[in-house]
């Protein structure tokens, strides 16, 4: 079989399956037919079917679950790192329905990291809020938010299932958010985070540390955000600095 003919065969299998996914004939979570079924349906070799499936995996349309089969994957949420925005704003912009599940809200003492980020002294009391953020009912991120005590006590008096912290700060308590510092890295999900996001322990996830500042460069919100690596991707646009 010629290389060109072989390419046409797996491209055709890939195109047909991709079209069925796009049209909704194969829905998110549906299992694809077995290799034997696809071989018989398209009249091609097992190698051709496997190559077509691998291309669909690369495109993020399907995922292979060991010992179970191949399934239609949920499309990744693409978040642009171009401006300071909250989860609810991001999901609304993407046409997703955001919800939240509050895990805890309490007053704790600031460790060295939290104190440094909020310009406080280690041991000072702060408010800690832990939430699971969902898009269309699917857990996307686990958020741990630290706030200075005075404003934090006001924030936790609200219904945090429906009211975003950013909106409360700006609209209800007149604390404008001007800018933020982001630190993003890849980590393995520890027990609490894995349970909250419904992924296996040690699964790869994104961790963002974000400190948001109000007027006068005053830090008012420090967060540790853990995003599912299988459902989210982050993009940004870079401008090259030209040396003169």
MOFEN-V855167 format. One record per backbone hydrogen bond with DSSP energy under -1.0 kcal/mol. CO is the residue of the C=O (numbers start at 1). NH is the residue of the N-H. E is the energy in kcal/mol with one decimal. If there is no record, write none. Layout:
co->CO nh->NH e->E
co->CO nh->NH e->E
//
This chain:
co->2 nh->6 e->-2.4
co->3 nh->7 e->-2.3
co->4 nh->8 e->-2.2
co->5 nh->9 e->-1.9
co->6 nh->10 e->-2.2
co->7 nh->11 e->-2.1
co->8 nh->12 e->-1.8
co->9 nh->13 e->-2.1
co->10 nh->14 e->-2.5
co->11 nh->15 e->-2.6
co->12 nh->16 e->-2.4
co->13 nh->17 e->-2.2
co->14 nh->18 e->-2.6
co->15 nh->19 e->-2.2
co->16 nh->20 e->-2.0
co->17 nh->21 e->-1.9
co->18 nh->22 e->-2.5
co->19 nh->23 e->-2.4
co->20 nh->25 e->-1.4
co->20 nh->26 e->-2.0
co->27 nh->30 e->-2.6
co->30 nh->72 e->-2.7
co->34 nh->38 e->-2.3
co->35 nh->39 e->-2.8
co->36 nh->40 e->-2.2
co->37 nh->41 e->-2.5
co->38 nh->42 e->-2.5
co->39 nh->43 e->-1.5
co->45 nh->49 e->-1.8
co->46 nh->50 e->-2.5
co->47 nh->51 e->-2.2
co->48 nh->52 e->-2.1
co->49 nh->53 e->-2.5
co->50 nh->54 e->-2.4
co->51 nh->55 e->-1.9
co->52 nh->56 e->-1.7
co->53 nh->57 e->-2.2
co->54 nh->58 e->-2.4
co->55 nh->59 e->-1.8
co->56 nh->61 e->-2.3
co->57 nh->60 e->-1.4
co->61 nh->73 e->-2.4
co->63 nh->71 e->-2.8
co->65 nh->68 e->-2.5
co->65 nh->69 e->-2.3
co->69 nh->65 e->-3.1
co->70 nh->32 e->-3.2
co->71 nh->63 e->-2.7
co->72 nh->29 e->-2.3
co->77 nh->233 e->-2.7
co->79 nh->235 e->-2.5
co->80 nh->82 e->-1.3
co->86 nh->90 e->-2.4
co->87 nh->91 e->-2.7
co->88 nh->92 e->-2.4
co->89 nh->93 e->-2.0
co->90 nh->94 e->-1.0
co->91 nh->96 e->-3.0
co->92 nh->95 e->-1.3
co->97 nh->136 e->-2.8
co->99 nh->134 e->-2.7
co->101 nh->132 e->-2.7
co->104 nh->130 e->-2.9
co->106 nh->128 e->-3.2
co->108 nh->126 e->-3.1
co->110 nh->123 e->-2.5
co->111 nh->115 e->-2.6
co->112 nh->116 e->-2.2
co->113 nh->117 e->-2.4
co->114 nh->118 e->-2.0
co->115 nh->120 e->-3.2
co->121 nh->124 e->-2.5
co->124 nh->110 e->-3.2
co->126 nh->108 e->-2.7
co->127 nh->147 e->-2.3
co->128 nh->106 e->-2.3
co->129 nh->145 e->-3.2
co->130 nh->103 e->-2.9
co->130 nh->104 e->-1.7
co->131 nh->143 e->-3.1
co->132 nh->101 e->-2.5
co->133 nh->140 e->-3.1
co->133 nh->141 e->-1.8
co->134 nh->99 e->-2.0
co->135 nh->138 e->-1.8
co->138 nh->135 e->-2.3
co->140 nh->228 e->-2.3
co->141 nh->133 e->-3.1
co->142 nh->226 e->-2.5
co->143 nh->131 e->-2.4
co->144 nh->224 e->-2.5
co->145 nh->129 e->-2.8
co->146 nh->222 e->-2.5
co->147 nh->127 e->-2.6
co->148 nh->152 e->-2.8
co->149 nh->153 e->-2.5
co->151 nh->155 e->-2.2
co->152 nh->156 e->-2.3
co->154 nh->157 e->-1.0
co->155 nh->158 e->-1.9
co->158 nh->160 e->-1.2
co->159 nh->162 e->-1.2
co->159 nh->163 e->-2.2
co->164 nh->168 e->-2.2
co->165 nh->169 e->-2.8
co->166 nh->170 e->-2.3
co->167 nh->171 e->-2.9
co->168 nh->172 e->-1.1
co->168 nh->173 e->-1.9
co->169 nh->175 e->-3.3
co->179 nh->213 e->-3.3
co->181 nh->211 e->-1.9
co->183 nh->209 e->-2.8
co->185 nh->207 e->-3.0
co->187 nh->205 e->-2.8
co->189 nh->202 e->-3.3
co->190 nh->194 e->-3.1
co->191 nh->195 e->-2.4
co->192 nh->196 e->-2.1
co->193 nh->197 e->-2.4
co->194 nh->199 e->-2.2
co->200 nh->203 e->-1.9
co->203 nh->189 e->-2.6
co->205 nh->187 e->-2.6
co->206 nh->227 e->-2.3
co->207 nh->185 e->-2.3
co->208 nh->225 e->-3.2
co->209 nh->183 e->-1.6
co->210 nh->223 e->-2.7
co->211 nh->181 e->-2.3
co->212 nh->220 e->-2.6
co->212 nh->221 e->-1.2
co->213 nh->178 e->-3.0
co->213 nh->179 e->-1.2
co->218 nh->214 e->-3.2
co->221 nh->212 e->-3.0
co->222 nh->146 e->-3.3
co->223 nh->210 e->-2.2
co->224 nh->144 e->-2.2
co->225 nh->208 e->-3.1
co->226 nh->142 e->-2.2
co->227 nh->206 e->-2.6
co->228 nh->232 e->-1.3
co->231 nh->77 e->-3.9
co->233 nh->79 e->-2.7
co->235 nh->81 e->-3.1
//
